[in-house]
Amino acid sequence: MRPVFLFVLVFFLSLHVGAQTYSIIDGKAIKFYQQAEELTLSRQYNEAISKYQAAIAREASFLEAYVKASQLLITQGRLDEAEKMALAGKSRLSGKNATAKHVADFGWVFSNLLLKQGKFAEAFRQFQEVDPLLDGTFKKSMYYLQMKTQMDFLSSQLDDIPSIEKEMLGSPLNEFNLQYFPVLTADGNQILFTKRDGTGNFDKEDIFTSFRDESGRWTTPKSLAQTINSAFNEGTCSVTADGNILIYTSCDAPDSQGSCDLYVAYKVNGNWERPTNMGRKVNSSSWDSQPSLSADGRILFFSSDRRGGFGGNDIWFSIRQNDGSWSDAKNLGESVNTPKDEISPFMFFNNEILFFASDGHQGFGGMDIFLSRVKNGIFQTPENLGLPINDQLEQVALFITAQKEYAYYTELTTETAQNDRSLLYRFKFPEDIYLGENLTVTEGKVFNAKTGQPIDATLSLVSLTNDSTLYQFRADGKTGEFVMLYPENAVSGLYVEKKGFLPKIYNVERDKIQNVDDLKVELTPVAPGEEFVFENVFFEFDQYDLKQESKSSLKRLQKFLLENPNVNILISGHTDNIGSSAYNQTLSLQRAKSVQSFLVAAGLHPGRVMVEGKGDKSPMVPNSSPKNQALNRRITIKIL
């Protein structure tokens, strides 16, 4: 991710500006030192370290050689060796030739070393000590300014660090050599991950899955489907909250647009259809990978190094159209993307928080996990998740459950035989990182009210405040089963629709369906004489002007009539028993006419939408309580 050679050059040049002077006078030792510097410039780092060590062996008080050797060992990641070298050199600072600059050099080395070791509090203290000793010219260098920025960042991160307990997922999970990039359905009862048997060129990737049984244990992982896994690599996947849309990465397949492409598959009637390449609108001739679907599958986020971005890998997105196609991919923009790398996006289930990994935003070192909150459709400045989720190592990806309980991730290990393994872990996600309103995940079934047969209806949860679709899912045509997510404080309506059937409309809060674990939805086939309550049509008290919150239901009634051009309807207004019957009769008719006026203004022929006012003559329930009276204040639609 970061060019080591450039880092070495900056690291070295930053400490030595102007003519070189030495703490020793031994010409042979100085010659070894100069040879080491030349080897460093030609990128022969191991040979350079040997020369520095030779200089030290020749003259044990050669402070500059200790500093340079320590720096090279740090850049190579040989931190234990670097620490031994730096400590050996620091012990020589009491010598007669040691200067304040030597003290500063070692302080700078230890500041960097402690950062690389993840000892952030110690690194911060060391920097505070060495900072006054650094000369003004060095403090103007970019490397110093970057370090100062990082230390300022650390000063805001070192207080009240939460503790997390990592938990490796138990058997029968983690039985493969390599498993990574876990994702779960919204109910937490299915996990999918990429499985690979080794790191060799012929060790293939496949997507495996496991389910929770009735006792809460995971079942033995199995290949997701024969239609998905093939002779090529399939991995790094994302699924919708209900597990019915899958997007995954495949590299070097025959129909690939580039090195790695994204593929989409749909589960229909309980079975996975054959996947298809997402095509040139989504894929490019470059690397396209690491997909993340929004909960209902309407938006896809992914990482790509294609042209048109801000740097290396950027986060891009595409939107699923009404006909099932995907829009041209667009860059997510400079609030998230940087000249460096942004990878592994994960859109949380509320569609309001995007997690991603980056080395371009201020972090602790390497890749850190960040989140960006969406406000009014705009991605806000990313927030570092902080310690201990992030540290000096590479954090690549997190998946957080819909209930906000656990974060799932992959941890790399090296066993004694030097065989790399990647294992699935989880930890309880810190409560002080706000993830928005709580979500309730429920399930249900849609079936034909006349025959009892399941229906593959569309279910849309819509904000009545601004007519925005929060979630849209489809019931399974084989079982009628569906999943729905309900934000805790949303004012919303649930619309269940299928062409040829009367729509079923719920007011989520009033009907309390977010608390129903197994909602049974009956849809009635369109036929003369059939009638349904037209929910979520609102009027001010004692008024007949439609409120803005009625827009969602009115648009769906318009859609129903357009899909059924031979259907004519009778719009009936109803009131409770408060007031005189004559007044209620007039008010109910005026309200029915308001609905009629909306439909006619939308282009429907007036002859298709008849009206009547029923007043208080046809109550649904006795007007014996305010709750019942509210139910009786309604609009009904009857098929003529």
N, C-alpha and C positions, 0 to 999 in steps of 0.2 A: 504493500500500500504506500509506503514511504521510500523514496530512493535513498538507500544506505550511503551511497557514495557522496551525494550532496550533503547528507547529514554529517559525514566524517569531515568533509571540507569545511563546513560552517563551524563545526565543533572545534576544529584545530585553528582555523584562522581567527576565530573570535578571541582566542586567548593570547595570541601573539601578533601584535601589530608593531611594525617598525623593525629595527635591527635586533637580531637574536643575541641574547647574552645567556651565559650558563652558570650554574651553581658550582661547577667543577672546572678544572683546567687540563685534565688528562686528554691529550689529543686523540688517542686511540678510542677512548670511550665516546668522544664527540663525533669521531668518524662513524662509528656504529650508529649513533643517533641520527646523523645526517642521511646515512644510507636507509635507515628506517623511514624517514620522512619521504624519500624518493619512492620507496616501495609502496607507501601509503597512497601517494598520488597516482601510481600505476595500478592501484586496487589489489595489490598483493598483500593482503592484510595479515595473514598468518606469518609470512616471511618478515613483515615489518615488526610484528610483535617479538619475533625471535631476535631481531636486531636490537630492539629496545632492551630486551632481557640481557643481551650480550653487553650492552652499554652499562647496565646496572651491575652485572657480574664483574665488569672491569672496574667500575667505580660505584660503590654502594651508596654514595651520597648524591647521586645524579638525579636531582629532584625533577627536572624536566622530563627525563625518561620515564619515571614513575607515572607522571601525569599523562603523557602521551599513550603509554601502554595501557593504562587504566581506561582511557577514553576509547581506544580501539576495542578493548574487551567488552566495554559497555555496548558499543554499536553492534558487536557480534552476538550480543545476548549472553555472553559468558560472565554472568553477574557475580558468581562466587569468586571466580578468578580475579575479576576486576576489583572486588572488595579487598581481597588479600593484597593485591598489588598496591591499591590506594592506601591501605593501612600501613603497609611497609614503608611507603614513601612518606606518609604523614609523620611516622615515627622519627624521620630524619630532619624534621623541620627545626629541631633545636640546634642544628649545626651552625657553624660560624658564617657560612655563606647563604643561609636561608634569609629571605627578604619578605616584606609584607606582600609582595606580588606572589611569591610562592604560597603563602598562606591563603591568598585569594584563589589561586589556581586549584589548590586542593579542596577548598570550600566549594568551589564551583563543581569540581568532579563529584564530590559527595552529594551535592544537591541533585545532580543528574542521576547518580547511582541510586539514591534513595527513592527517587521518583520511579525509576525502572523496577525497583523491588516492591513497589506498592506501599512503601513506608511513608505515607503522605504527611503525617504530622511531623515526623523527623525531618523530612525534606523541607517542609515549610520553615521549621526552626533553623535548619542549616542555612537556608537562603537568607533569612532575616539576619543571621550573623555575618554572612559573607558580603551581602549587598553593599554595606558602607565601604568595603575594601576595594570594590571594583572601580577601575578608572573611568573617567567621563567618556573617553573615546569608545570603550567597549560598551558602555550603556546606551550608545546610539545604534549599536548593531541590531539587526533583525533578530538574531538568536537570543540576545538578552531580552529584547522586547517581548518575544514569545514566551520566554521563561517568566518574565514579570507578569504577563497576562495570566499564565497558568497559576502562578502563586496567588494572584488576586482571586482567581476562581477557587483555589483551595481554601482560602481564608473564609469563604462563604459556605464551605462544604464540610468542615471538620467538626462542627458542633452537632450534638444529638444524632449521631449515626445510628439508625435502627439496626437491630440484629435480625438475621434471617437464618433459618435452618434448612439446609438443602436436603432433599430426600430423593434418593435414587429409586425409580420405579421398580417394584419387585417382580419376581418371576410370576407369570411366563413372559413378561416384557424383558427387554435387555438381554435376550438370549443370543442375539446375533453379534458378530464382531463389530459391525458399524450400524447404528440406527440414529437418525437425526431429523431435524426440522419437524417436531411433533405439532399436530393441529387436532382440535377436538370440535365436535358438534356442540351446539348451544346447550343441550341438556347434559353434556359431560359424559355421555354413555358410549361414545365411540371415539376412538383415537386413530389417527392415520399418521404414518411416518414413512420416511425413506429408509429402505434397508439395503445394505451393501455388504458383501462378504469379505472384502479386502480392498486394498488401495492400488492393486495392479490394474493394468490397462484392460484386462479381460474380466475384471470383477464388476459385474453388472449391477445397476441400480433398479429397484422395483419399489412400488408403493404397497405397503402392508397395512393391515387394519386389525383392531381388536375391539371387543365390546365388553361392557360391564354386565356380569350376570346378576341374578337376583340377589346374590349375597354381597354384591359390590366388588367382586374380584374381576380382574381382566381375563378374558378368554385367550387361548393360545393364538398369537397373531397369524394371519393368513394373507395370502396375496389378495389384493383388493378385488380383482376380477380378471378373468382371462382376456376380456375385451380391452382392458387397460394395459396390463403388463405384457410386454412383447420381448422380442429378441434384442431390442434396443434399450437404452436407459430411460427409465421413468422415475422422476423424483421431484423433491421440493414442491409440494402440492399445497393447495388451499381448497377448502370446501365451504359451502354455504352453511348457515346455522342449522338447517334441516338435513344436511348431508346429501342433497340431491343434485348439486352442481359441483363439478370438480374441474379445477384448472391445475395443470402440472407442467413441469419442465422436461423436455426431452432434447438430447444433444445428438447431432449428426444422424438424424433419421432421414430416410430417403426423400421425404417431402419437406425437409427443413428449409427455411428461408435463410438461415445463418448458422452460426456455430451451435447455439442453443435456442430453441423456440418454445413457445407456450401452446399447449393443447387444451381443448375443452371437451368434457364429456358430461352427458346428462343421464340421470337415473329416471327411467320411465317404467311405470308399473312394477317397481321394485328391482329392475335390472339395469345395469349400466350399458348404455348404447356405446357403439364404437366411437372413440375420440376423433376429433378433427383438428388439424392445424388451424390456429386462429387467424391465419392469413396476414396479408401485407398491411392491413390497417393496424394490427397490433404488433406483429413481429417485424423484424428488420434483418438486414444482412449481418448485424452485429450480435452480441450476446444479449439475450432476453431471458430473464429467469426470475425466480423467487417471487411467485405470485401471491397476492392476498386479495381475496374477495370480500366485499362488504357482506354483512350478515345475510342479506337476501339475494346476493349475487348480481346486483344491478351495477356495481362499480368494481372494476379490477384495478389494483395497484400492482406494480412490478418494478424490478430494477433492470436497467439496460445501460450499456456503454455506447449507444448509437450516437450519431451526429445530432447536433442541435441541442445538446445539453449544456450544463455549466462546467463540467469537468470530466472526471473518470466515469464512475457509475452514478446514475441519477435515478430518482423515483419518477415513474411515468404512470399514467392512468388511462383507462378506456371505459366507456359507458355502454351497457347493453341496451339496445334499442327495443322498441315494442315488437318488432318482427323477429327478435332473437339475435340479430346481427350485432356487431360491436363497432363502436365509433373509432375514428382515427385516434391513435394514442397521442396524448399531449404530455408535455413536461409539467411536473407539479409546481415548478416555479422556484425562485431564488430564496423564498422564506425557508424552504426545506433543503433544497439542493445547493451544493457548494462546488468550488473547483476541485475538491477531493472526491471521496467516495461516499455514496449513500446507498445502502443495500437493505435487504430483508424487511420490507414494509409489512406491517400488520395493522389493519384497521379494526379497532375494537368493535364489539357487537352493537354499541349504540350509534355507530357511524359518526362519532364526534371526536375521536381521538386516534391519531395515527402514530404508531410506534415504528421506529426504524433504527438501523445501526449506521453510524457515521464516524469518520475520522476528520471531518471538515469543520465540525462545530467544537466549541471548547469542551474538552473532556479530560480524562485522567491518563490517557495514553492509549494508543492503538484505537480500536473500534469501541465506542460506547453506545449504549442504548439511549435514545431520545424519544420524546413524545411531542407532537404538535397538535394543539387543540383547534378544532374547526369552529369558527364563529362567523355567522352570516355568510357561510360558504367560503370563507377565506382561512387558509392555514396560518396559524400564528407562529411567532418565534419559538423554535424548539426549546424544550426544557430537558436538561440532563437528569436522568433518573437517580443520579447520585450514588454514594456509597451505601451499602456494600454491593448493590446490584452491579454497578460498574466498578472497575478497578484498573490496574495497570495492564491487564491482559486484554485479549480480543473478546469482546462481547458481540455476538453475531445476531442473535434473534431471541425474541420472547413471544410466547403465546399465552394470553391471559383469558381465563374462563369467563363466560358471560356473567356468572355470579360474583366475579371479582375475587374469588377465593384464592386461586392458585395461579402462579406463572410457571409455565412449562418451558424447558430449554434443553439444550444438548451440552454435555460437558466432555471435553477430550481428555483422555488419559493415555499414558504410555506404560505398558506392563513391563515386567522384568525382562522379558524376551525382546523388548524394544518393538513390540507390536502395538501400533496405535489402535485405540478403541474409542468409540464415541457412544455415550450412554445417555438415556433419557432421565432427566431430573425434574423436580418441581420444588417450589417453595411458596409459602403463604405471601401473597402480595401485600406490601405495606399499606395500611389503611390511610396513612397521611398523604399518599399520592392520590389526588382526587380523580376519579374516573367517571364522574357524572352520576346521574340518578341511577338508583337500583333498577335492574331489569328482572321482570318475571318471565320465565320461560314455561310455556304450557303447550299441551298437545290436544288434538281433537280429531274428529272425523266429519267428513261431508258426505251425505248420501241422499239419494232420491226419496222424497217424502212419500211417493206413491209405491215404489218398488223395493226400497231398501238397498238398492245397488249403490256402490261407491261412485263418487263423481270427482273428476280432476278439476275442481273449481279453483279460481284465483281468489286469494284472500289478501286484502289490502288494509293495512292499518294506517289511518290518515289523521294527521293533526287537524282538528276542526278550527284551530285558531288561524292557521294560514294556508290550509288546503294542501299541505305538503305530505307526500307519501313517506311515512316513516319506515315501513317494511312491506314487502310484497312477496308472498309465498304461494306455492301451488300444492294443492292436495294430491296425493298419489292416486292415480286412476285405478290401481288394483285394490287398494285397501281403503282409500278415502282419507288416509291419515295426513295430518299437517302439523307443523310447528309454528308457533307465533310468539313474538317477543313484545312485552308491554313495558314501556318506560313508566316509572313510578308515578310521576306527577303530570303526565301528558293528558291533555283534554282531547280525546281521540274517538274515532269511530271505526268499527270493523265492517268492511264491505266484502261479502262473499258472493261471487258472481260466476255465472257460466251461461254461455249463449244457449237460448232455448228454455231457460229457467228464470223464475222470478228471483230478483236479488234478495239476499237476506242482509239486513242492516242492523247493527248493534250500536248502542251508545255504551262505550266500554266502561265508563265510570258508573253510570246509573245502573247498568245491567250487571256490573261486577264480574264480567267474564274473565278478567285477568286472574281471578282467584279460582277459576274452574279448571281442574286438572285434565278433564277429558270432555271437552265441549262437543256436543252432538249438534251438528248443523244440518237441518233438513231444507233442501231446496225443492220447490214445487214447480213442475213443468208448466210452461206458459199454456194457458187454456182459458176460454171464456168463463167468467164468473169467479176466477181465482183472485185473491186479494192479499195484500201485504201492508204492514205498517211502514210508512215512509219516515224512518227515524232521522234524527239529527237535522230537522228543519225547525228553526228557532225564530220566535217573534218576541218583541218586547211585550211586557205585561199590558194587556188590553189594547194591543196594537196589531196591525196586520202587515206591516212592512217587514220583509225578510231580513234577518240579521246576517252579517258577513259569515258567521260560522255555519250557515246553511249551504254554502257554496259547494262543499264536497258532495253532499247528497243530491243536490240539484243537477250537478254535472253528471252524476252516475245515472240518474233517471233519464237524462237526455241521451246518454250512451245506450241505455237499455232500449229506448224507442228507436234509435238509429239502427241497432242490431236486429230489431224485430219490426221491419217496416209495415207489416200487415196488422200490427197490434194497435188498437185504440184503447184509451184508458179513461176512467172516471176518477177525478181527484175529489176526495171528500174531506171537508174540514170538520173537526170535532172539538168540543169544549168540555170543561167540567160543568158542575151545576151552580157555580157562583154567578149571581146575576139572574136577570129575567130570561125566560126561554126565548122571547122575541129578540132580545139583544144578542144572546148567544148564537141564535140562528144567523143573524146578520154578520157577526164577527167571524163565524166559521166559514161562511161563504166568501167573505173578503179574503180570508187567509188562503182558501183554495184557489181563488182567482190570482193571488200573488204568485203561487207556484205556476199556474197556467201562463201568466204573463212572462215569466222567466223562460219557459220552454218555447213559447211563440217567438220571443225576441231572439232565441237561439236558432230559429229557423224552422221549427216544427209547424205543420199546418194546424190552425186552430181547431179544425174538425177532428183531430186525433186526440185532443185533450179536453174532455168535458169536465165540468165542475158542479159541485153541489155543496150546500151547507147543511150539516146534520145537527148543529148545535149540541145540546146535551142529551139528545134522544137515544144515542147508541153508545152507552159507556162500555168500556172493556171490563172494568171492575167497578164495584160499588164505590160511590164518591164518599167513602167513610173516613178518609184520612187525607192529609196533604199529599202523601206519596201516591195514593190511588188517584187523586185528582190530577196530579202531574201526568200519570199514565193516560188518563182520558183526554188530555189536551194533545191532540195528534192530527196528523194527516194520513189518510189511507189511500192506496192506489188499487183500483179494481180493473181487471181486464174485461173489456166489452166484447 
